[in-house]
Structures are given as structure tokens and as C-alpha cells.
Amino acid sequence: MQPGKTLLMKKLTLFMAVCCGLTVANLYYCQPLLPLIATEFKISNTAAGSITYLTQLGYAAGMLLFVPLGDLLEKKQQILWTVLASIVTLLGIAFSPSFAMLQVLSFLIGVFSVVPQLIVPLAANLASDEKRGSVIGLVMGGLLIGIVSSRSLSGYVGYVLGWREMYFIAALIGLVLLILIKLMLPSSRPIYKGTYKELMLSMAGYVKHYPQLRKATLRTAISFATMSSFWVTMVLLLSARPFLYNSVQIGLFGIIGATGALAAPLVGKRSSDNSHTVRKITFFGLSLQLLAYIAFYFTGSHILLLIAGIILIDIGHQSIQISNQTLIYSLDPTARNRFNTIFMTTSFIGGALGSAVGLSLFHAGGWSLFCAGMSCLILVNMLLNKK
């Protein structure tokens, strides 16, 4: 690749990383705001927590229904219309008159926040074979920064201005992003020539005929379940005794998760389409996640153990996701959007189920039972990774 084209690709990759971070943030603004939302609508924190997994289920639905269209439609136009729909939905959340309406709109903001899953395959298509892992790692690093910074931003805005104002700000961010995407993102030519029905049916065939796709998807889904459940349940832990933290203090823990974003490009460089290498990286990531939950279990009032666990669990999940995502993109270059749909839809279903189970475990037996339950799930994932 010529130097000029290399520089242009680096700038474009960085812009795509920013796009991923700013759009995926819509899924996570709600987490530090749960106590504020619960207070306004006069419900428990656990009940308010339902919007977290409804958002994740919406994201899974959006990926299943809309992301495959990236192989059938012009990607830039699809991304622009999706961002516009998210802006309208964010404004609807800001004006929600009831918690039931907030739940419905939380599901919809998940549906319309699938832009990263349209951008990642686009980045994979634009990258050369030898640079694909690095490009995916950088774009996914931007996505993770968006996740962790969204929690910190919403915690602060919620405490100072209120939870509704956070969604007004998010809509404004979306408007700016809409303009920048129009100006900077390249147009692309659709690859798939069939119908939408044929497109959707083809995914079932891919699941059946590619065992590597099935294994990579299952490993990542279980990993995401253990990570998502932590970030939701952590809010309940820190807002109660002995901590009694407010939304700003809870949101600041998101910054600690940025360590995973720093690790993402490094994992991307080491990732390959070799199944043995992927299993080794996955085992490393799962080991970090297990150590994280051991630290969480003994946290008590020792906040340093919680901080150490956050670093471990985020780096662990990034190691698992990026290595397995790089693997599936190597299977069939003409179907990367559909492969990504299968991979990420299943991952977010796992995340939603993990969040729901985590909340139930916490409600039934407190933090100790939650940590024990998630540790067992990680051990199951380790056994699956050996096969």
C-alpha cells in the first residue's frame, strides 16, 4: 500500500473508531443513572435495571434484522438513516412520561445503535489481509472507549443536570456525528445480489456449515454475559451500604475500564485466523475474567479489589472478542456483515441474559452469590474452549 493511501486509511480507521464509540455509548448511558430513574418513577433499583437488558435485547434485534442489510444495501446510506433514527429515539427517551414508555424506547435505542456493527465489517473490507487484525483492534478499541466513557459522562451529567438531560446531550452528539459521517465516510458497493429473505436464510446455512463460527460466537456470548452482568450489578452494589456512592462516583469506575480499550489494538495485532491461536488467546482472556471475579468476591469494602477486577475483566473480554471476531472475518469475505450479525446478535443476547441473571442473583443472595454464579459460568466457558 502506498504511503498516502496508508495515511488515509489510518485517518479513516481512527474516524470509524470514533463513530463506533459515540454510537455504542447510547446503550450504556442508562447504567449509572439507574438510581436517579428509580427515584423519579418511584420504583426499586432492581426494577429500574430492566432497561439495561431491554437495551441489549434491542441491540440484538437490530443486529439480526438490520445489520445483514449491509451486504445488500449501500452501507453509508444505511448508517446515516440508522443514526437519524437513534437521534429521534434519544429525544423520545428524554421526554418519557412513564417508566413503561422508557422501557419501550430503551429497547428501540438498542435497535438503532447498531452502527458499530455496520462499521466494523466495512473497516475489515477496507483493510488489507495483513492489517485486518490491527484495524479491527483499533476500531473495537474506539468502541470500548465509548462504552467506558459513556458511563462516566452520564454519571456526571445525571448528578449535575439530571438523567433526562443526558439523553438531550446524546441526541446532540448524534446530530454532529450524522454530519461528519455524511462528509467523511466512503461510499461502498453492495456485495450480495439476492433478496432480503434469501439473505436472512443464508445465515442459517453459515451457522450449520461453519463450526468455527459457532464456537467463536458461543465463547464470546458467554464472555459478554459475565462482563455485562458485572457492570449492571456493580451499580446496585456501589449505591448501597457501605459505599453509598452517587451517580458521578459510580460513573467514574467506567474510566478504569478504558484499560480494555488500550489492550484492544495489542490483541488485534496478535490475532489471526488460526483456530489454535484463537483458543490460546481465549483461554488467557477467560483466566483474567476468573481472576476478576475472585477479586470481586472478596471486595467487601475494599474498593481496590474492585478496581483490579474491572481492569482484568475488561482486558479479558477484549482478548476474547477481538481474537474470535478476527477469526470469523477470515471465513468468507463476501459475507462479513452476516457473519458479524450472527456473532454480535448472539453476544448481546448473552449480555442481556447475563444482566438479567446477574440482577436475579444479586436480589436473591447479594454480591457473593452473584460473583459465585458468574465464576461458574466462566468455568463452563473454559471447558467449551477446549473442544
Sequence and secondary structure as in RCSB ss.txt:
>XXXX:A:sequence
MQPGKTLLMKKLTLFMAVCCGLTVANLYYCQPLLPLIATEFKISNTAAGSITYLTQLGYAAGMLLFVPLGDLLEK
KQQILWTVLASIVTLLGIAFSPSFAMLQVLSFLIGVFSVVPQLIVPLAANLASDEKRGSVIGLVMGGLLIGIVSS
RSLSGYVGYVLGWREMYFIAALIGLVLLILIKLMLPSSRPIYKGTYKELMLSMAGYVKHYPQLRKATLRTAISFA
TMSSFWVTMVLLLSARPFLYNSVQIGLFGIIGATGALAAPLVGKRSSDNSHTVRKITFFGLSLQLLAYIAFYFTG
SHILLLIAGIILIDIGHQSIQISNQTLIYSLDPTARNRFNTIFMTTSFIGGALGSAVGLSLFHAGGWSLFCAGMS
CLILVNMLLNKK
>XXXX:A:secstr
  HHHHHHHHHHHHHHHHHHHHHHGGGTTTGGGHHHHHHHHT  HHHHTHHHHHHHHHHHHHHHHTGGGGGTS H
HHHHHHHHHHHHHHHHHHHT  SHHHHHHHHHHHHHTT HHHHHHHHHHHHS GGGHHHHHHHHHHHHHHHHHHH
HHHHHHHHHHT HHHHHHHHHHHHHHHHHHHHHHS        S HHHHHHHHHHHHHH HHHHHHHHHHHHHHH
HHHHHHHHHHHHHHSTTT   HHHHHHHHHHTHHHHHHHHHHHHH  S HHHHHHHHHHHHHHHHHHHHHHHT T
T HHHHHHHHHHHHHHHHHHHHHHHHHHHTT GGGHHHHHHHHHHHHHHHHHHHHHHHHHHHHHHHHHHHHHHHH
HHHHHHHHHHT 
